[in-house]
Amino acid sequence: MKVRIPVLATCAAAALVVGCAAASRYRVLTFFFDGVPPPPVTSAAPGGEADGSGAVRFASNGMYEHGPYAAKLCDTCHDALAMNRLVAGNGQLCGRCHELDLSKRYVHGPLATGGCTVCHDPHNSRYRYLLVSDSDGFCLSCHERGALPADSDHAGEAVRCTDCHDAHMSDQKYLLKAGRG
C-alpha cells in the first residue's frame, strides 16, 4: 500500500500541472494506468451539421460549437505552456483534424492560404458550419455583387451562392459545383 501512494500522488500532481483539460488528463492517466476510458466525444448538431466526426455540436444555448471547444479540449489547438499560442500555424492547424483534399483545380483563396477563420469561427457561432455571419449573402462580405455576371443565375436576393458554387474547391472555374456551368 505504501508503494501505491507515491504513484497516485505523482499522478495527481502531474494531472494538476498539465491542466484540467480532458485530453491532458487522459494522456497523464494512460501513462500510469491501462484501461482509462477516452474523453467523451461531442454530439452532432441537429440536422446533420457535423461531418460524422463530432466536429460541430449544437449547444443548449443555441450556438454551434466546434467539437474540441465544446469538450474543453483547448490543448488540441492551443499550447497552454506557450501562452495559449496555436500548436500549428493557421495553414496547418485545421488540417490536423479536417481532411480537405486540395487536389481540385480551383481552391477558394482563404482555404488555399490557410485562412479558414476568414469564413469560420474556430470556437462557436450562432451560424451553421461555424460561419462568422449568416450564410445568406455571406459571400458578398468579400465579393462585390456588382462584379457578378448580369444573368438570371445571379438575379434576386433569394439565391444563395452555395446553391451553385462550392465554398471550398472545385474542378470547375468560379468554384462551380459539378454539373453547373
N, C-alpha and C positions, 0 to 999 in steps of 0.2 A: 504494500500500500504506500509506503514512503517513496518508492520509486516513481509511482504514477503522479504524485503531487507535483514534482518539478516539471514533468512533461505537460500536465494540464496547466500549470502556471505559465510555462513558456508559451503554450498555445494561446492562452487568454491574452497574454501580453502582446504576442505577435498580432493577434486579431485587433487589439486596440491600436497598435502602431500603424497597421495597414489602413485602418479606417473601418467604417461600418457598412460600406457598400457590399452588397450580396456577393458579387463576383470576387471581391477581395477576400471576404470571409471564406468563400468556397475554396479558393486557392490555398489559403493557410490551412484550413481544416483537412483538405485532401493530402497535404504534405505529411500530416501527422496520423491521419486515420483513413482506413479503407471504408468504402460504402457510404460516403457522405452524399446525400441527395443533392443534385444540381439546383441552382437558383431557379425560381419559378419563371416560366415563360409567360409573357403578356398575351392577352387575348386580342383577336382581331376586332376591328370596328364593325358595326352593323352594316350590312350591305356589301361585305367583302372588300373593304378598303385595304386590307393587308394583302401582302403578296404570298401568304401562306407561312411566312417565317415569324410572324408575330411582330413585324416591323412597325405597324401602326396599331394603336389601341384607342378605342373611343372611351373617354373617361366620363364619369358621372357628372362632371361639371360642364359637359357639352363640348369639350375640347378633344381634338385628335392629338394623341401623344406618340412620339417616337418611342419604340419599344424599350431601348436602353434607358431613356429618360424616365419613362413610366415605372420601370423596375428599379430606378435609382442606381443604375449601373454606370455612374458617371465616368468611372475609370475605363470604360470601353472606349471613350473618345478623349478624355482628359487625363492628364498626368498630375495627380494631386501633389506629388513631391516636387513638381516643377511649376508651382503657382497656377495649376489647372490649365497649362498650355495644352494644345491638342497633341495627341500621341503621334500624329502624322500630319503632313501638310494637307491643305484643303483638296488638292488634286488626288491624293491617295486615300484620305480618311474614309470617305463614303464607300469607296470601292473595296474596303476591307470586309464589309458585310453585304453590300448591294452589288450583285453581279450585273454589270452592264457590258454587253458585247459591243465595243466601239468599232467594229469592223464594217459598219454601214458606210456608204459613200458620203453621206452628209450627216454631220453631227451638229446639234444645236450649240452655238457658241459658248454659253455658260458651262454646259456639260463638258465640252472639249477642253476647256481651260480649268476644270475642277471647281467651277463656281456654282455648285449645287445650291448654295444658300441665296443666290440671286432669286430663285423661284421657291425654294423650300426652306421652312424653318427647321433647324435641327432638333428642337426641343418639343414644342407644341404649337398648335394653331387651331383656330376655330374653322378653318377651311379644309376641305378634303385634300388628301395627299400631302398634308402639311404645307400647302401653298401659303405664301406670305400675304395673299389677298384673294378675293373672290375670283373663281375661275371664269366667270362671265366677263369678258373684256380684259382679262388678266394680261394677255399678251400685248395689249395696247399700252401697257406701262412702259414698254421698251420700243415697240414697233408702232410707227405712226399710221393711223388709219388712212391718211391721205396718200401714203406710199403704196397702198394695196391696189391691185388692178381693179378698174371700174367695171366689174362684171356681176352677173346675178349671184355668183357664189359669195360675194362679199357685201351684198346689199342687205340692209336691215340690221337691227341690233340683236335679233334673236339667234343669229348664227354664232355658234361657239367655234373658236379656232380649231380646237382639238377634234371637232367632228370630221375634219378633212386632213389636218396636219398632226403629225406625231410630235409630241413635245420634246422628245429626246433625240431621235435619229431616224433616218430613212435612206433607202437607196434611190429615192426619187428627189429631184430638185424641189426646193422650198419645203422640205420635210413632209411632202405629201405622203399620205398613207397608201398602201398597196391598193391598186385598182382605181386610184384617183388620178386626174390629170390626163 
